[in-house]
Amino acid sequence: MVTTTQNPAGPLPPPNERRRLRESRSLTNAQVAARIGVSRSTLRAWESGRRVPHGREGEAYARLLRALAAPAAAEDTSTAEAPREQPTAAAPALAPAGHTAVGSPAPLTPAQAFDALYAFCAPALVRQTYLLTGRRELARESVERAFQLAWQRWPEVALDRDPGGWVRAVAYDCALSPWHRFRPRYRHPEPPPADPADRALLSALLKLPPSYRRTLVLYDGVGLDLPETAAETEASTPAAASRLTHARAAVAARLPALSDPAELHRRLLELGSAEQVRAAKPPVVRTGTERRNVFWTRAAIAFTVTIVGATTLTLRTAPTHYEAPIAPAQAVEGVPSAGVMGPLSPDQQALRAKLRAAARGPERLVPEPG
């Protein structure tokens, strides 16, 4: 049973009320967690009642809830503690059109919100994707493709609790697609990093299975906790823990200096930052998405017109009534084959007599030689 605790900042409301207060001000888990300085999984545990807030974070959470419950919540939420730097590249605060986020002077347009998300997440996401693939161009292409899909489905992505996580999952799926091996431009490996240590670490990563590599990058590279890593890799928490253990052991077997998770985390960040992999500008991604949409719309219209034309031609040229098929020919037995002109043989003479008797008509006139 969950009980309300007492702390120096005052009593906390029940767990369900905590979530209601946050949603009443259109705040996401990422926004509130960043204001308090905790991870999103910790905030979800506080809202579900599985964990009790305590310490400085608990005091900041209590002050934030009181500010949300107060009439002037928009002005009071600024008293919460400043967020500390998080290892996870969380998405910035996004407000859908027609809604004003707490503390923001005006709602962002869809293009402005998309550009803010892209500018915040794309640079780090390209470096993370490079750790998965070892290919600079494929990393940039995968991130741009993920943001293009996000712009196509922006009403859904903007209301997601973690827009950055949505884009990251799509980018990782695009980067790890097995179909890239059939593309001519990706059949040959790219030049490895110049630093021997970076080259050895990237080689150890690329020798891992894709699922193990993704789990290791999410947990030790991005900084997600185990439940979030399991959810993003579509695996159970024990399966994600097993993949992480085996991936760390494989990397440590090749590079014993990286057996410490903290050192591995530092080296992954250094490897991603050492490569000059840059993403395109947000307007380029948006315009590319719009051109792609126009192309596929026109292609769909042209295909539909072709189908309609073919159907109309078929209806105009198809027969309107049933025509019985012609019966197959049958062979007549007993008819002699055509031979060379000359006197009739006895068998032929007998056949002629038989035919004449069956006809019972006048004898055919035969010209006599003069």
TIMARLO-543139 format. One record per residue (C-alpha): residue in one letter; z, y, x. Coordinates in pm, whole numbers, padded with zeros to 5 digits, always signed. Example, Ala and Ser with C-alpha at 12.3 -4.5 7.8 and 13.67 -1.06 7.14 Angstrom:
a+00780-00450+01230s+00714-00106+01367
//
This chain:
m+00000+00000+00000v-00097+00343+00135t+00179+00603+00132t+00158+00978+00183t+00306+01081+00515q+00492+01394+00612n+00387+01592+00920p+00460+01942+01054a+00153+02077+00876g+00270+01960+00533p+00208+01658+00308l-00142+01522+00282p-00313+01458-00054p-00402+01100-00152p-00709+00948+00022n-00938+00984-00280e-00845+01352-00311r-00926+01409+00056r-01280+01288+00006r-01318+01484-00319l-01212+01807-00148r-01465+01755+00130e-01752+01677-00108s-01660+01969-00335r-01753+02204-00049s-02074+02011+00039l-01932+01907+00377t-02047+01590+00551n-01834+01350+00752a-01997+01477+01071q-01911+01840+00993v-01545+01776+00913a-01503+01537+01206a-01651+01797+01441r-01417+02068+01310i-01111+01851+01363g-01224+01687+01686v-01233+01320+01583s-01507+01063+01532r-01673+01000+01196s-01525+00649+01178t-01174+00796+01214l-01240+01042+00934r-01371+00763+00710a-01057+00562+00783w-00843+00864+00684e-01034+00911+00360s-01012+00542+00270g-00639+00523+00351r-00681+00257+00620r-00530+00491+00881v-00274+00773+00863p-00354+01107+01033h-00107+01206+01302g-00074+01432+01602r-00268+01752+01652e-00570+01607+01476g-00357+01524+01173e-00219+01878+01164a-00569+02024+01186y-00686+01787+00911a-00398+01891+00685r-00473+02261+00739l-00840+02200+00663l-00760+02016+00339r-00529+02299+00228a-00806+02547+00304l-01056+02343+00102a-00816+02325-00191a-00746+02701-00182p-00963+02944-00386a-01081+03122-00069a-01174+02803+00109a-01486+02954+00263e-01276+03201+00464d-00980+02975+00546t-01172+02682+00698s-01237+02887+01009t-00866+02845+01106a-00921+02478+01190e-00925+02381+01554a-01250+02418+01745p-01433+02087+01791r-01412+01918+02124e-01721+01780+02289q-01823+01447+02140p-02024+01182+02320t-02227+01118+02007a-02518+01349+01932a-02409+01432+01578a-02638+01631+01354p-02575+02000+01290a-02456+02125+00954l-02747+02114+00711a-02742+02272+00369p-03005+02171+00111a-03203+02444-00058g-02997+02606-00331h-02662+02521-00166t-02463+02729+00079a-02263+02546+00346v-01904+02650+00404g-01892+02941+00648s-02270+03002+00650p-02408+03335+00529a-02711+03194+00347p-02869+02855+00277l-03132+02734+00520t-03487+02670+00413p-03612+02311+00460a-03818+02415+00764q-03522+02596+00923a-03289+02301+00861f-03543+02058+01006d-03595+02276+01313a-03219+02297+01365l-03183+01918+01346y-03478+01867+01580a-03356+02119+01837f-03007+01963+01832c-03101+01593+01846a-03449+01556+01997p-03374+01630+02366a-03090+01378+02390l-03270+01128+02169v-03575+01123+02396r-03353+01042+02695q-03176+00766+02504t-03507+00614+02393y-03626+00618+02753l-03331+00391+02841l-03456+00142+02578t-03821+00134+02684g-03847+00258+03043r-04158+00452+02933r-04154+00830+02918e-04456+00874+02691l-04343+00600+02451a-03997+00757+02427r-04144+01097+02340e-04390+00942+02093s-04119+00737+01919v-03891+01039+01872e-04174+01253+01737r-04276+00975+01498a-03916+00943+01375f-03896+01316+01305q-04235+01306+01133l-04099+01040+00896a-03786+01251+00851w-03996+01554+00751q-04194+01342+00503r-03866+01231+00342w-03673+01549+00407p-03503+01578+00065e-03346+01236+00129v-03267+01295+00497a-03114+01639+00438l-02860+01489+00196d-02778+01195+00424r-02423+01185+00563d-02561+01156+00917p-02918+01293+00948g-02907+01253+01326g-02815+00886+01292w-03100+00836+01041v-03353+00976+01286r-03202+00784+01579a-03230+00451+01398v-03596+00514+01314a-03675+00626+01669y-03516+00313+01816d-03709+00091+01575c-04036+00261+01671a-03961+00236+02042l-03869-00135+02031s-04163-00240+01811p-04333-00548+01962w-04678-00415+01864h-04680-00172+02157r-04768-00455+02393f-05115-00474+02234r-05193-00107+02296p-05409-00055+02607r-05210+00246+02726y-04885+00044+02735r-05012-00276+02896h-04921-00163+03246p-04575-00043+03357e-04507+00322+03433p-04392+00442+03777p-04019+00367+03813p-03758+00634+03891a-03756+00770+04243d-03386+00705+04304p-03321+00339+04404a-02993+00331+04208d-03166+00456+03894r-03450+00212+03949a-03207-00079+03977l-03016+00022+03662l-03335+00066+03457s-03462-00272+03576a-03133-00435+03471l-03157-00272+03128l-03516-00378+03068k-03431-00742+03150l-03187-00753+02856p-03305-00870+02513p-03398-00573+02289s-03099-00623+02056y-02855-00640+02350r-03016-00337+02514r-02992-00135+02193t-02627-00227+02143l-02541-00132+02501v-02719+00205+02478l-02555+00290+02146y-02203+00195+02255d-02192+00285+02625g-02472+00542+02631v-02449+00733+02303g-02078+00672+02252l-02067+00518+01903d-01775+00298+01812l-01820-00072+01742p-01848-00057+01357e-02107+00222+01376t-02301+00032+01641a-02297-00281+01426a-02415-00086+01121e-02701+00080+01309t-02818-00247+01463e-02787-00424+01124a-02542-00680+01261s-02185-00777+01188t-01907-00627+01398p-01832-00960+01578a-02203-01004+01653a-02225-00652+01794a-01916-00713+02007s-02067-01036+02140r-02395-00862+02226l-02208-00582+02401t-02002-00829+02607h-02305-01028+02717a-02505-00712+02796r-02225-00571+03010a-02187-00902+03190a-02562-00920+03261v-02568-00565+03399a-02254-00626+03606a-02406-00945+03749r-02698-00743+03886l-02499-00428+03966p-02132-00513+04036a-02046-00145+04075l-02110-00096+03702s-01855-00351+03580d-01633-00060+03473p-01744+00066+03126a-01661+00426+03217e-01881+00407+03526l-02157+00243+03324h-02138+00523+03067r-02166+00785+03341r-02461+00614+03507l-02647+00578+03177l-02611+00949+03113e-02729+01028+03465l-03029+00799+03435g-03138+00956+03106s-03089+01308+03240a-03268+01243+03571e-03605+01185+03405q-03792+01494+03289v-03878+01367+02941r-03931+01652+02697a-04007+01650+02328a-04258+01873+02154k-04157+02188+01969p-04036+02153+01607p-04333+02342+01452v-04573+02107+01631v-04401+01804+01478r-04398+01958+01131t-04763+02061+01140g-04859+01721+01279t-04679+01557+00989e-04855+01779+00739r-05196+01706+00893r-05121+01335+00883n-05024+01362+00517v-05347+01550+00438f-05552+01288+00622w-05396+00994+00441t-05419+01174+00108r-05790+01232+00157a-05838+00875+00274a-05661+00746-00038i-05879+00967-00259a-06197+00849-00085f-06091+00485-00118t-06014+00534-00487v-06353+00700-00548t-06525+00410-00370i-06346+00154-00586v-06430+00347-00904g-06797+00375-00800a-06823+00005-00718t-06662-00087-01049t-06898+00141-01243l-07204-00005-01066t-07086-00356-01142l-07040-00275-01510r-07387-00118-01532t-07572-00403-01361a-07380-00700-01497p-07552-00909-01775t-07444-00831-02130h-07518-01173-02289y-07494-01536-02198e-07800-01701-02046a-07803-02079-02048p-07880-02230-01711i-08211-02410-01656a-08174-02787-01675p-08247-02965-01351a-08578-03152-01321q-08591-03530-01369a-08819-03771-01186v-09076-03974-01391e-09106-04333-01279g-09426-04537-01274v-09666-04252-01199p-09883-04338-00898s-09901-04105-00613a-10215-03903-00564g-10458-04089-00344v-10802-04051-00193m-11096-04034-00436g-11277-04368-00464p-11304-04678-00681l-10996-04782-00872s-10798-05078-00761p-10725-05359-01007d-10374-05227-01061q-10505-04881-01133q-10763-05013-01373a-10490-05207-01558l-10277-04894-01578r-10571-04693-01718a-10630-04951-01984k-10266-04949-02075l-10259-04572-02104r-10571-04564-02316a-10426-04821-02552a-10105-04619-02582a-10288-04294-02653r-10496-04442-02945g-10739-04156-02934p-11108-04121-02868e-11224-04221-02531r-11262-03929-02296l-11625-03844-02220v-11725-03930-01873p-12045-03780-01734e-12297-04034-01619p-12502-03985-01311g-12862-03878-01387
//
